Amino acid sequence: MTLVVALKFIHYLALFLAGGLGVANGLLTKAHQAAGQLPAPPVQATMMKLARLGLIAVVLLWGTGIALTYFVYGDFAIGWAFHMKLAGATILLAAISFLNMHLTLRRRAGTPPDQIMVKLVQMASRGGLALVLLGIAITTSG
């Protein structure tokens, strides 16, 4: 029981961290787009840190989520809604991983992030998150 509580605590903490970092980066991106300016180098560095921390948070979510599924349910045969949640989480992990690679490559090349690519990643992340939230809401409501 103590292990499950500890895993849930870390899982929820990572969830809040990932959500907050995603919102912060989105707001920074929108503010600079609205101003028609590229972020200053210190802001770009901060955005990169936010993206990396977001990736770490999502990896923590996966790790604790797998462990919780095993300890609470015993296996992954929980139903279609849970698999929908996993599909959304996979989309989210892929999008955040891709964004981190894109930002790293662009930063090394000395070029700003491709705004179309960033917008596509944001859309994929939001869609993945919607699947995660809907899937877990359905899974835990029965």
Backbone hydrogen bonds, N-H to C=O, Kabsch-Sander energy under -0.5 kcal/mol:
donor,donor_aa,acceptor,acceptor_aa,energy
5,V,1,M,-2.2
6,A,2,T,-2.4
7,L,3,L,-2.7
8,K,4,V,-2.6
9,F,5,V,-2.5
10,I,6,A,-2.3
11,H,7,L,-2.7
12,Y,8,K,-3.1
13,L,9,F,-2.4
14,A,10,I,-2.6
15,L,11,H,-2.0
16,F,12,Y,-2.5
17,L,13,L,-2.4
18,A,14,A,-2.9
19,G,15,L,-2.4
20,G,16,F,-2.6
21,L,17,L,-2.5
22,G,18,A,-2.2
23,V,19,G,-2.2
24,A,20,G,-2.6
25,N,21,L,-2.5
26,G,22,G,-2.1
27,L,23,V,-2.6
28,L,24,A,-2.3
29,T,25,N,-2.4
30,K,26,G,-2.6
31,A,27,L,-2.5
32,H,28,L,-2.0
33,Q,29,T,-2.2
34,A,30,K,-2.8
35,A,31,A,-1.6
36,G,32,H,-0.7
36,G,33,Q,-0.6
37,Q,32,H,-2.2
43,V,40,A,-0.6
44,Q,40,A,-2.7
45,A,41,P,-2.4
46,T,42,P,-1.9
47,M,43,V,-2.7
48,M,44,Q,-2.1
49,K,45,A,-2.1
50,L,46,T,-2.5
51,A,47,M,-2.2
52,R,48,M,-2.4
53,L,49,K,-2.8
54,G,50,L,-2.2
55,L,51,A,-2.0
56,I,52,R,-2.4
57,A,53,L,-2.5
58,V,54,G,-2.2
59,V,55,L,-2.4
60,L,56,I,-2.4
61,L,57,A,-2.3
62,W,58,V,-2.3
63,G,59,V,-2.7
64,T,60,L,-2.8
65,G,61,L,-2.4
66,I,62,W,-2.7
67,A,63,G,-2.1
68,L,64,T,-2.9
69,T,65,G,-2.5
70,Y,66,I,-2.2
71,F,67,A,-2.7
72,V,68,L,-2.9
73,Y,69,T,-2.0
74,G,69,T,-1.1
74,G,70,Y,-0.8
78,I,76,F,-1.8
83,H,79,G,-1.6
84,M,80,W,-1.9
85,K,81,A,-2.1
86,L,82,F,-2.3
87,A,83,H,-2.1
88,G,84,M,-2.3
89,A,85,K,-2.5
90,T,86,L,-2.2
91,I,87,A,-2.2
92,L,88,G,-2.4
93,L,89,A,-2.6
94,A,90,T,-2.6
95,A,91,I,-2.7
96,I,92,L,-2.5
97,S,93,L,-2.4
98,F,94,A,-2.7
99,L,95,A,-2.5
100,N,96,I,-2.2
101,M,97,S,-2.1
102,H,98,F,-3.0
103,L,99,L,-2.9
104,T,100,N,-2.1
105,L,101,M,-2.7
106,R,102,H,-2.6
107,R,103,L,-2.3
108,R,104,T,-2.3
109,A,105,L,-1.8
110,G,106,R,-0.8
110,G,107,R,-0.7
111,T,106,R,-2.5
115,Q,113,P,-0.6
118,V,114,D,-2.5
119,K,115,Q,-2.3
120,L,116,I,-2.3
121,V,117,M,-2.4
122,Q,118,V,-2.4
123,M,119,K,-2.3
124,A,120,L,-2.6
125,S,121,V,-2.8
126,R,122,Q,-2.4
127,G,123,M,-2.4
128,G,124,A,-2.9
129,L,125,S,-2.7
130,A,126,R,-2.3
131,L,127,G,-2.1
132,V,128,G,-2.3
133,L,129,L,-2.8
134,L,130,A,-2.6
135,G,131,L,-2.8
136,I,132,V,-2.5
137,A,133,L,-2.1
138,I,134,L,-2.3
139,T,135,G,-2.5
140,T,136,I,-2.3
141,S,138,I,-1.3
142,G,139,T,-0.6
